[in-house]
């Protein structure tokens, strides 16, 4: 539920509320790749690209299904190169 709420707030542009909800959701379910992917979206939206990269790497490491793995890989590829 927190994940859905955070994603909704993100889509509405309410970044602080999205971040709070998704950080908590990721803390409560640290092995849920979908939640980690949504949290990475918040990090990108707030300019924290390296944090997004590490969050997506964590999402990739929990071995999600093939469709989710592909979305994670696309999100990683879309990030600017590391500094």
Secondary structure per residue as TSV (DSSP state, phi and psi in degrees):
chain	resnum	aa	ss	phi	psi
A	1	X	-	360.0	-42.6
A	2	X	H	-61.1	-37.5
A	3	X	H	-61.0	-47.6
A	4	X	H	-62.9	-42.0
A	5	X	H	-63.6	-46.3
A	6	X	H	-62.8	-41.4
A	7	X	H	-65.2	-41.0
A	8	X	H	-60.2	-47.0
A	9	X	H	-62.8	-37.3
A	10	X	H	-62.2	-48.3
A	11	X	H	-62.4	-29.2
A	12	X	T	-83.5	-6.4
A	13	X	T	86.3	12.0
A	14	X	-	-92.5	76.3
A	15	X	H	-63.2	-43.2
A	16	X	H	-61.1	-41.1
A	17	X	H	-70.9	-37.0
A	18	X	H	-63.1	-46.8
A	19	X	H	-59.7	-47.2
A	20	X	H	-59.6	-45.8
A	21	X	H	-66.8	-42.7
A	22	X	H	-76.6	-32.1
A	23	X	H	-62.9	-44.9
A	24	X	H	-65.0	-43.3
A	25	X	H	-60.0	-42.5
A	26	X	H	-67.9	-32.7
A	27	X	H	-68.2	-39.5
A	28	X	H	-75.7	-29.2
A	29	X	T	-134.1	70.4
A	30	X	T	-68.1	-9.6
A	31	X	T	-110.0	17.0
A	32	X	-	-96.8	103.2
A	33	X	H	-60.1	-36.0
A	34	X	H	-61.8	-45.2
A	35	X	H	-63.4	-44.2
A	36	X	H	-61.6	-37.4
A	37	X	H	-63.7	-40.2
A	38	X	H	-67.2	-40.5
A	39	X	H	-61.8	-39.3
A	40	X	H	-60.8	-35.2
A	41	X	H	-61.4	-38.9
A	42	X	H	-64.3	-44.1
A	43	X	H	-61.4	-39.8
A	44	X	H	-63.9	-45.8
A	45	X	H	-63.1	-25.9
A	46	X	T	-100.0	10.5
A	47	X	T	80.0	13.7
A	48	X	-	-100.6	69.5
A	49	X	H	-63.9	-41.9
A	50	X	H	-67.0	-35.9
A	51	X	H	-65.4	-39.7
A	52	X	H	-61.9	-43.7
A	53	X	H	-60.8	-45.1
A	54	X	H	-69.3	-34.5
A	55	X	H	-67.7	-41.1
A	56	X	H	-66.7	-35.2
A	57	X	H	-64.4	-39.7
A	58	X	H	-63.1	-41.8
A	59	X	H	-61.8	-42.2
A	60	X	H	-64.4	-35.0
A	61	X	H	-71.7	-20.6
A	62	X	T	-84.6	10.5
A	63	X	-	54.0	62.9
A	64	X	-	-70.1	172.9
A	65	X	-	-64.6	168.8
A	66	X	H	-59.5	-41.4
A	67	X	H	-65.5	-43.7
A	68	X	H	-68.7	-38.9
A	69	X	H	-59.6	-40.1
A	70	X	H	-64.7	-42.3
A	71	X	H	-63.5	-39.2
A	72	X	H	-64.5	-44.8
A	73	X	H	-61.8	-41.1
A	74	X	H	-63.7	-41.1
A	75	X	H	-63.8	-41.8
A	76	X	H	-62.2	-43.7
A	77	X	H	-64.7	-28.3
A	78	X	H	-78.4	-15.1
A	79	X	S	-73.1	148.5
A	80	X	-	-64.6	155.3
A	81	X	-	-60.8	151.0
A	82	X	-	-62.8	153.1
A	83	X	-	-80.9	360.0
